[in-house]
Each structure stands twice: as structure tokens, then as C-alpha cells.
């Protein structure tokens, strides 16, 4: 339990000095308690900072489309899609994909940490950065 004496203080500007912070605290303290603590030390207990930075966004590099390589196809697996009967679906190994590769669903994309279903009537492609993009075909 115990007692807490913290007072939230908003600094006047992003360029506030320690002296500005001290003055803002003294004003807030006087408003809350009716007096200031000009002759005593003040301890900064917690600081919350919000920062932002404007930056340009790099356009994604385009890659030449190429078909899925046979080495990326790990086999087939039975899967139930849309609540219908099981059907054989290609299984694609993520670690074997290269930028530009693309394929049509249905397919299962497997990797060490996730499994992704590419539904029928969807197309998957690999970006220059190795990301998978799904689009309706």
C-alpha cells in the first residue's frame, strides 16, 4: 500500500528543457496542492514520449513473373474446401519459393511456422521481398 505523490505534467513543447519541465511541474503542483516546491528536489519518476517521423515509402520492386518450380511442390494432400468432399490439393514448400513465382489455388503453402490455404479462384505470387500476395483470379 503506501502513498503516491506523482503528478502528471505535460511539457509545453517538444523542445522543452529540464528547466521548462521543472517549471511545468511546479505550476501543476501548485494547482493540485495549493503551494509549490521550489526549494526541494524533484524526481522524474516516469516519462512518456510520443514521436513521429515523416519518411518516404519505397515503391516495391517489380519482379518478372515465373511459374512455380517443381522443387517447390512438396506433393499433394487431401483437403476439404467449401464444405465439400475431400480433394487432392497441391502442397507448396515456402522455403523453395523465389521472387516472381506464382500459382493458382487451391493449394496449401507450408512453412516451419504456419500453413496458408490458397483457395480456388485465387492466385498467389511472391514479391521481390519474399512476401506472399494473394489475389482473386
LOVOTI-257441 format. One line per 2 residues: number of its first residue (from 1); for each residue x, y, z of C-alpha. Coordinates in Angstrom, 2 decimals. Each point is the difference from the previous one (the first is absolute). Layout:
BEGIN
NUM	X Y Z; ...
***
This chain:
BEGIN
1	0.00 0.00 0.00; 1.61 3.33 0.85
3	-0.38 3.43 -1.47; 0.69 1.38 -3.43
5	0.94 3.58 -0.75; 0.40 -0.11 -3.77
7	-1.45 2.79 -2.10; -0.50 -0.27 -3.73
9	1.55 2.92 -1.84; -0.32 0.81 -3.69
11	3.02 1.85 -1.32; -0.61 3.24 -1.89
13	1.76 -1.13 -3.20; 2.14 -2.71 -1.52
15	3.04 2.22 0.60; -0.60 0.48 3.73
17	3.11 0.19 2.17; 0.37 -1.55 3.47
19	-0.64 3.49 1.39; -3.29 0.16 -2.00
21	-0.97 -3.42 1.37; 0.74 1.12 3.56
23	-2.10 3.15 -0.46; -2.91 -1.99 -1.48
25	0.18 -2.36 2.98; 0.00 2.88 2.50
27	-3.05 1.57 -1.66; -1.85 -3.33 -0.01
29	0.98 -0.68 3.64; -1.24 3.43 1.06
31	-3.29 -0.61 -1.81; -0.50 -3.42 1.65
33	1.33 0.72 3.53; -0.26 3.79 0.28
35	3.76 0.60 0.36; 3.19 -0.67 -1.94
37	3.20 -1.81 0.92; 2.54 2.40 -1.45
39	2.61 -0.64 2.69; -0.09 -3.83 -0.11
41	1.37 -2.58 -2.39; -2.41 -1.52 -2.47
43	0.35 -3.56 -1.31; -1.08 -0.97 -3.47
45	-1.71 -3.36 0.53; -1.40 -0.79 -3.42
47	0.21 1.57 -3.44; -2.36 -0.78 -2.86
49	1.22 1.07 -3.41; -1.86 0.06 -3.30
51	2.06 0.40 -3.15; -0.73 -0.04 -3.69
53	2.12 0.24 -3.09; -0.95 0.76 -3.56
55	1.71 -2.25 -2.46; -0.37 -0.87 -3.63
57	-1.40 -3.40 -0.83; 2.04 -2.00 -2.43
59	-1.99 -1.45 -2.88; 0.15 -3.78 -0.10
61	2.40 -1.32 -2.58; -1.72 -1.84 -2.81
63	1.08 -3.51 -0.83; -0.45 -1.99 -3.15
65	-2.76 -2.59 0.36; 1.09 -3.60 -0.25
67	-1.76 -3.29 0.56; 0.26 -1.99 3.17
69	3.12 -2.18 -0.12; -0.43 -3.78 0.40
71	2.29 0.11 3.06; -2.55 2.22 1.79
73	-2.74 -2.62 -0.32; 0.23 -2.26 3.05
75	-2.82 -2.30 -1.12; -3.75 -0.20 0.48
77	-2.29 -0.16 2.99; -3.67 -0.78 0.41
79	-1.93 3.09 1.11; -3.64 0.94 0.44
81	-0.73 3.35 -1.61; -3.31 1.87 0.17
83	-1.59 -2.82 2.02; 0.14 -2.35 -2.97
85	1.53 -3.42 -0.45; 3.75 -0.41 0.62
87	2.17 0.65 -3.02; 3.71 -0.15 -0.72
89	1.69 3.38 0.29; 3.59 0.95 -0.88
91	2.30 0.61 2.95; 2.59 2.70 -0.57
93	3.15 0.35 2.10; 0.57 3.65 0.90
95	3.76 -0.37 0.42; 0.27 -0.98 -3.69
97	-1.77 3.08 -1.36; 1.79 2.75 -1.90
99	-1.08 3.55 -0.85; -2.32 0.06 -3.00
101	-1.39 -3.51 0.41; -3.77 -0.20 -0.25
103	-2.67 -2.70 0.07; -3.74 -0.53 0.10
105	-1.94 -1.38 2.94; -1.15 -2.19 1.43
107	3.31 -0.71 1.68; 1.49 -0.30 3.45
109	3.11 2.04 0.73; 2.01 -1.55 2.81
111	2.91 1.40 1.97; 1.60 -0.58 3.38
113	-2.27 2.41 1.88; -3.27 0.13 -1.93
115	-2.27 -1.56 -2.58; -1.88 2.15 -2.51
117	-2.92 -1.11 -2.14; -0.19 1.51 -3.45
119	-3.67 -0.54 -0.93; -1.30 -0.91 -3.43
121	-0.41 3.04 -2.27; 2.91 1.75 1.74
123	3.52 0.56 -1.25; 3.13 0.20 2.15
125	3.24 1.74 -0.92; 3.33 0.69 1.66
127	1.22 3.60 0.20; 3.60 1.19 -0.34
129	0.15 0.05 3.81; -1.24 -3.58 0.31
131	-3.52 0.87 1.14; -3.00 -1.98 -1.19
133	-2.76 2.02 -1.67; -3.42 -1.58 -0.55
135	-2.40 1.41 -2.61; -3.33 -1.17 -1.34
137	0.68 -1.61 -3.36
***
